[in-house]
C-alpha cells in the first residue's frame, strides 16, 4: 500500500552523514529530508544532457553492471540509519544513472528489510524499456523519470543519447512501467529557454505525458551551471504558464517566487547540500524558507569564517562548502 508522502520539507533536526556512497539527509522540495544512495561511478550514463549540473558525460554506456558491491552499499546504509533519525525518503540517485546498477532490485529489497522509510528512484527512464529494470524498480515507492523533449530532434539536442536510443523507446518504457507499478510515478520535465519553452514544444511533451499518465508532473529549469551554455533557464512566470498545459497540471519544483512562504529548514541543514553542489542565494532561500536577505547575511558570516567559497558562473554567484584539506 502506498504511504503518505510529505508535500513539503519538514525540520527534523537531523544530523548529517556523508560516507563513500551515502549522503544526507538533504532537504528536497519533493522528498522532504532525503537520504541519498549513490550507486554509479561519476557521470556514467546513457545520456549527455546539456543541462546536467555535473558536466559532460565521461562514460556513456547502456551496459548494466555491478558497479558497487551490493553488500557494501547495504552495510554502509544500515550503519548510517543507526546514526540518524528516519528521513522522509531513501533515494537512489547520485552521480550517474542508478538503473545501470544490475543489483538495484536487490538493493531495494535489502533496504526494505532494514527500514520502513519510503524508497524513491531518480532516473532518466531510458532503461525502463527493459523488463528486468522495470521489475527491479517496481519494488520502490516512488519512481521519478525524466521527459525533456516532445520530438526526436529535441531529444537529440537536449538529452544527447548514445546511438540507438530514441524518444519513442523512452516514452514506451516509462508508460509500460507505469501500467504495472503499484507505487507512484512523478514525471520530471526540464524546460529550457529557446529550446523547449514555446507552447508548441511544450504541447508535444504534454501529449507524451498524457500517454504515460504519471501521478504527478514536475517542472524544472536549469538554475545551476550546466554542461552547456545553451541550457538557459526560463522564468518562474514562464513555468507557471507552462504548468497549465499539462494534464494533470504540472507542479513547479524550483525556488518559490518572491513573497511566497517556503518550508522551514535550519541553515545548518543546507551545508550538506553545499558539500554536494554549488547553490545560489535563491537556491538556498528556496530550500531553507529564509528570505534572500537573511540568506545573504548568513552566507557572509560563513564566508568570513572560511566555511564557504564563492564563485561566479553564468552571471550568478554560487556558494559551496570549503573543501576539507588533507593532513
Secondary structure, 3 states (H helix, E strand, C coil): CCCCCCCCCCCCCCCCEECCCEEEEEEECCCEEEEEEECCCCCEECCCCCCCCCCCCCEECCCCECCCCHHHHHHHHHHHHHHCCCCCEEEEECCCCHHHECCHHHHHHHHHHHCCCEEEEECCCHHHHCHHHHHHHCCCCEEECECCCCCHHHHHHHCCCCCCCCHHHHHHHHHHHHHHCCCEEEEEEEECCCCCCCHHHHHHHHHHHHHHCCCEEEEEECCCCCCCCCCCCCCHHHHHHHHCCCCCCCEECCCCCCCCCCCCCCHHHHHHHHHHCCECHHHHHHHHCCCHHHHHHHHHHHHHCCCEEEEEECCEEEEEECCCCCC
